[in-house]
Amino acid sequence: MAFDNWQEHEAHFDDAESIPEMDYPRAKSARQVPSHVRRILDQQRHTFTTDVAA
Protein backbone atom coordinates (compact mmCIF):
# COMPACT_ATOMS: atom_id res chain seq x y z
CA MET A 1 0.00 0.00 0.00
CA ALA A 2 1.46 3.34 -1.00
CA PHE A 3 0.53 6.75 0.28
CA ASP A 4 1.00 9.99 -1.63
CA ASN A 5 -0.28 11.89 1.39
CA TRP A 6 1.76 11.55 4.59
CA GLN A 7 -1.10 12.84 6.77
CA GLU A 8 -3.31 10.04 5.45
CA HIS A 9 -0.58 7.50 6.26
CA GLU A 10 -0.23 8.81 9.80
CA ALA A 11 -4.01 8.73 10.26
CA HIS A 12 -4.07 5.05 9.32
CA PHE A 13 -0.85 3.80 10.92
CA ASP A 14 0.38 6.31 13.49
CA ASP A 15 -0.39 4.06 16.47
CA ALA A 16 0.66 0.82 14.76
CA GLU A 17 3.63 -1.06 16.17
CA SER A 18 6.70 -1.49 14.01
CA ILE A 19 7.32 -5.00 12.79
CA PRO A 20 10.63 -6.18 14.24
CA GLU A 21 13.28 -7.43 11.87
CA MET A 22 13.66 -11.21 11.83
CA ASP A 23 16.79 -12.85 13.21
CA TYR A 24 17.25 -14.90 10.03
CA PRO A 25 19.80 -13.97 7.38
CA ARG A 26 18.42 -12.69 4.11
CA ALA A 27 19.72 -12.60 0.57
CA LYS A 28 19.36 -9.41 -1.39
CA SER A 29 20.55 -10.93 -4.66
CA ALA A 30 20.76 -14.39 -6.22
CA ARG A 31 24.54 -14.51 -5.83
CA GLN A 32 24.12 -14.50 -2.05
CA VAL A 33 22.05 -17.71 -2.15
CA PRO A 34 24.05 -20.96 -2.17
CA SER A 35 23.85 -22.77 -5.51
CA HIS A 36 22.23 -25.89 -4.04
CA VAL A 37 19.45 -23.74 -2.54
CA ARG A 38 18.94 -21.96 -5.88
CA ARG A 39 18.59 -25.36 -7.59
CA ILE A 40 15.95 -26.46 -5.06
CA LEU A 41 14.04 -23.20 -5.46
CA ASP A 42 14.25 -23.44 -9.24
CA GLN A 43 12.83 -26.97 -9.16
CA GLN A 44 9.96 -25.86 -6.91
CA ARG A 45 9.18 -22.48 -8.47
CA HIS A 46 6.01 -23.80 -10.12
CA THR A 47 4.51 -24.24 -6.64
CA PHE A 48 4.87 -20.54 -5.87
CA THR A 49 1.91 -18.38 -6.75
CA THR A 50 2.24 -15.61 -9.31
CA ASP A 51 -1.12 -14.00 -8.58
CA VAL A 52 -0.90 -10.29 -7.89
CA ALA A 53 -3.48 -8.54 -5.76
CA ALA A 54 -5.31 -5.79 -7.56
N, C-alpha and C positions, 0 to 999 in steps of 0.2 A: 504494500500500500504506500503510495507516494502522496506527499502533501506539498502543494505549491504555496500554502498559506500556513506560516508557522503558528499563528494564533489558533487556527483550527486543530493543528497537531497537538498543541498544549491542552486544548479543551478536551480532546479525546484521551490523551495518554499522560497528562501531567502527573497524576498520582499512581501511575503504573510502576511496578518494580522493574528494575533492570534484570535482564536474563544473564546470569553469571556465565562466564566462559567455561567450557568443559575442560577437564583435566587431560583429555586425550590429545595426542598430536594430530595435526592436520596437514594435508598436502595442498599447496596452493597452485601446483602445476603437476603435470603428468610425470615429469622427470623426478619428482620427489617421492613417487610411489614405486616400491620395489617391483621389478619386472614380473615376478611370479604372481603378485597381487593384481597387476594390470591384466595378465592373462586370464585370471579367474574372473575378474570384472568383465572382460571382453566376452568371455564365454557365456556369462549370465546377463548381459545387457538387455536381451530380449524380455527379461522378466521385469525390468524397470519400466514404469509408466512414462509415457511421453505426453500425456494429457496436460494441457495448460488451462488454468482457471481463467475464465473471462472476466 
